[in-house]
């Protein structure tokens, strides 16, 4: 487990360089995507890289970061910055978390086990996707004593018993925060997946549907419907589970009461993009929101998430925790999102690329790189910590 300051990762690399040992994975974040493409089948790469439509929302996410620049302060005598953050009454070592990404077996044979293990070793919260290739329980074991949250693709009200079962399993195995994704009740129009005719949830295996295949309520209902077990007809079981977690229509704000009745802990709504919906989240009594457009994967022609973050923070940031997601690639990206008011930033595609390149070691490399980059970005800017006391809009300039 890493115990040194994040920036010392570069010291290790330079020391190895004296022995003519170069790192096996690039440190340039934009290289990770290309390296993953080299090792992945077209369908797998298309799935993680792909976005809705012509990728306009994805492009807007990246362009939004370039609208803000960090203005450094000089002659600031301070130790390396404190990167700790606190959410929901718990302190975390770093202001980042591993975003929920499903079907990880299509990227690497060790799948969620590798990612959850790396997150534990690097002291970074891991968020398990409902579309996992690995069970809730097995990921919890791999994550050991690490901080872990559970992301829910919310079944329709007709399947409330399955929702209860998923929440119960997560709570019993140490997942402390419930993250409810609001923008994926049906898969978006993704040309990369359509061109490859690739939907990983419909294949006769457990990739993306393992939470259902390992769920006692779903297994019992499947047996009652078909007179056989899930293992006897994986194709039918996969299709039925996919329809349960992607029911095709959205829940309503009133339905949140059901989750609040069955989850003992913080609830975070992921997919908020407007002040109106952020205010609704406050009124609904949830504890947090993720300002996110799913990395542009669900709807094209959308606003960049960072563009709406400041106004959402201004409206509700003193009444619930605001987390940020979408388009993050560098330590400077993380710094800018924190300066604009986010309490934590989710890392998505970059760690998946790391997983594809080198499994657990690849995920660790990406997480250590981003933390080191963030630490030195703040240190060289004269910013003593990642808390809002020091890292706020006063250190940013809006570019015209």
N, C-alpha and C positions, 0 to 999 in steps of 0.2 A: 504494500500500500504506500502511495506517495505521501511523504511527510514533510518534504522540503517546500520552500517557496516555489510557486509555479515557474518563475523566470529562470530558476536553476536548471530547468530542462535544457536550455541552450548551453549551459556550462558542460553538461554531460556530453552533448553533441560535439562541442569544440574539443573536449578532452579526447574523445574517440578519434577525432580528426587527426590528432597528433600521432595516432597509430595507423593512419591511413584507413580508418573505418568511417565510411559515410552512412548516413541514415538510410534505411531501406525505403522510407516513405518521404515524399516531398513535404516541406514545411510551407509551401505556397498553397493557400487554401483553394485557389482556383484550379490547381493541378489535381486535387482529389477527385473531382468529377471525371476528368479525362482518364485517370488511372483506374477508376471503378469501371468505366466504360470498356476498357481493354480486357478486363477479367470477367465481366458479366455477359450472359446471354442477352440478346437484343430485347427480349421480353422483360427480363428483370431490370435492365438498365432503363428501359422505357418507362417502366412502372414508377421508379423512384424519381427519375428526372422529369417525367411528364407533368404537364400542367393542363388546365382547361384551355380550350380554344387555341388561339395563336400565342399564348403565353403573355398576354398583355398585363394581366394582374401580377404575374411573376416578375415581369420587367419593372412594373411600377413599384414593387416591393424593394428591388435593388436600387432603383433610381431615387427612392425616398431618402436613403441614407446619404446620398451625395449632396442632398440639399442642406446638410448640416456639417459644420466643421468645428473641430475642437480648438479652442484658443488656450495655449499653455500659459502658465505662470512661472516666472523664473526666481531663482534664489530662494526657493522654498526648502528649508532644511527639515527633512522628514524621512522616516524609515520607509521601507517599501509599503505600499498601500494595504490597508485592511480590506479584504474582499468579502468579509462575512455579511450576510443579510438575514433578516428575520421575517418569517411569514407564519401566520396562524399560530403565533406563540412559540415557534420553534426556530432555533438558529441554524443556519446552513453555512458551510465553509465558503461557498462561492455563490455568486448571484446568477448561476445558470442551472438548468436542468435538462436532462435528456428527454426530448419530445417523444410523444407516443407515435410509433411507426409500426405498422402491422407487417405481416407476411415476411418476416425477416429471414426465413429459411430460403427464400429465393435469392438472397444476397450472399449468404454464407451458411455452411452446414451447421455451425454452432449457434446461429440465429440469436434469439433473445437471450439465451444463456450467456453468450459472449458479451453482449451489450450490457446486461444487468451486472455481470461480474466486473466489467471494466468500470462501470459507474460506481460500484461499491468501492473498488480500489482507489478511485480518484476522488472519492468523497463528494460525489455529485448525485442529486436525486434522480431516480429512474422512474419514468412514467410508462406503465405497461399498457399497450393498446388492446382493446377488445378484439382486434383482428390479429392477435398473436398466433404464431405457429407453435407456441409452447404454453403449457398450462399456467394458470395463476400460481399454483402451488410450486411448480418447478422453478419458475422465475424468482419467487420469493426465496427459495433455498439458495439459488445462485447469487442473489443480491445480499444474502447473509444479514448483517445488522445495518445495512445501508438504508437510507431514506428512500421510500418508494411510494408512488401514487398510482391510482388506478383510473384509466380513462375508459369511459363508457360510451359505446355506440348504443343508443337507448332504444330497446325494443318497444313496439307499440303497446298500448294499454292492454290489449288482448293477451299479451305475454308478460304481464306483471310478475307472475310467479317465477319466470326465468330471470327477470331483472333482480328480484329479491335474492335469488340463488347466487347470482354473480356478485352482488354487493356483500352478501354474507361470506362468501369464499374469500373475497378480497380483504374484508375486515379481519377475518380470522387468521389471515396469513401476513398481517402487518402492513398493509397498504393504508396510509394515514389520511390521504386527501383524495376526494372523488373529483375527477375532471370530466365534465359532461360535454361532449362535442356536439355542437348545435347545427353545423353546416353540412353534415354528411349522412342524412337519412336516406340518400340515394347517391350512388357514385356519379361524379360530374362527367361532363362531356370531354373526355381526354383523348385527343387524336392519336397519341403514341400507343395507348392501349388498344384503341379501336383498329389502328393500322396493323398491329400485331395480333389482333383477335385474341387478346389476352386478358382474361379475368381470373385472377388466382383463386377467387373464392368459390368457383364452380367446379374445380377439379376434384377427382376422387382421392384426395389425400387430406391431411390435417392442416395444411398450410393456410393460415388465416382463419381457420374455423376450430382450432384446438380448444378454445374456451368452451365451445358448444359440445364438442366430442367428449370433453372431460367433465361436463356438467351433469349432475345426477338428475335434475329435473328434465332437461332436454333428452337425456338418454332414456328416461322412463317414458316420456311422451312419444318418442320415436318408436319405441318398442310397442307401445299401445296402438299406435297408428298403423304400423307395418308388420307387426308380429315377428320382428327380427331386430338385432342389435345394429348400432351404428357401423360397426366393423364389417357387417355383412353386406352393406350397401352404402359405401362412402360417398358415391356420387349424389345419391338422393339426399343423404344426410347433410352434405356440404351445401347443396342448393337450399335446403330448408333452413339451415342455420344462417346462411347469408341473407335470406329474406327476413329473418327475425331481427338481425342487427341493422339491416338496411331496409326498413319497412316501406320506403317510398314516400311517406308523408311525415311531416314534422309534428312534434308534440306542441303543446301550448304552454304559456306561462303558468297557467293554473295547474298543470301536471307536475310542476316542480315540487309541490307539497308532498307528492308520493315519495319522491327521492328523499326529501327531508325527514319523512317519517321512517325511512328504512336505512338511513346512513347516519351513523353516529360520528360526525366529524365534519371538517370543512368541505364545502361544495364549491367548485370553481366551474364557471361556464366558459367554454372555449369556442371562439368564433365571433366574438363581439366586434363590430366595426362602426358603430354609431353611438353618439351620446344618448339617443333615445333608448336604445337597447341597454346601454350601461345603467341608465336611470331605472329601467325596469328590473334589472338584476338587483339593484339596491332594494327596491320595493319588494322584491320577491324574498329578500332575506338571505341571499347566498353570501358566501364569505369572500369570493374572489371572481375575477374574470380574466380570460386570456384574450387580449386584442390580437386577433389572428384572422387571416383569410385562407388558412390551410396551405400556406405557401403557394397560393395561386392554383391549387390543384382542383378546386371545386367549381369556381365560377370565373369566367373571363370578363374583361372590361371592368374590373373592380379597382377600388382605390388601394394604394399602397398602405399597408398596416401602419407603418411609421408616420404616415401623413395624418392619420386620425388619432394617434396615441396622445399627443399633447392635449387636445380638446377633451378627450375622454378622461384623462387624469385630472384635468381642471374641474370636470363635472363631478366625478365620483371618487377620486383618489384618496380622500380623507374618510371614506365610508366603507371601503372594501379594498382588498389587495388587487393591484393591477399587474398582470404578468404580460410579457410581450412575446410574440412569435411571428415568424414569416420573413424570409429573406436574409437572415443572419449568416454571415460568412467569416467575420473577423473579430478580433478583440476590440477594434475601434467601433464596429457595428454594435457590439454589446454595450460599450461605453456610452454611445449616443442614445441607445434605447433607455438605458438607466438614467442618463441625464435628463431625458424627456419625461421621466416619471415612473417608469416600470420598476417594480421591486425585484423581479426575476426575469430572465430571458431564456427561452427554450431553443435548444439546438436540434435541428432536424436533419435535413439532407447531409450536411457534412459528416456526422457520425455514421450515417448509413454508408456513405462512400468509404469511410475508414473500415467499417465492418466488411465490406466487399473486398477491400484490398488485402486485409490481414487479420480478419476476425477480431478477437478480443484485443490483441495488440494494436490493431488499426483504430479501434474505438478509443483506446487509451491515448494513442498518439494525437488524435484529433482533439480530445478533451484537454489534454495537457498543453497542446499548442494554443488553443483558444484562451485558456486560463493564463498562460505565460504572456501571450500577446496582450490580453486585457491588463494584466498587472503592470507591464512595462509601458503601455499606453498611458495609464494613469500616472505612474511614477515620473515619466519624462514630461508629463504635462503639469507637474506640481500639484496633483490632486491626491490628498492623503488617504482617501477611502472611497469605496463605492457607494457609501450611504448618501442620501439626498442632502445631507448637511454640506458635503463637499462636491458631490457629483450631481449637478443640477443645470438648469438652463443658463446660468451665469457663465458657464465654461464653453458655451456653444455660440456660434455665429451662423445665422441663416444665410445661405448663399442665394444671391439673386439669380 
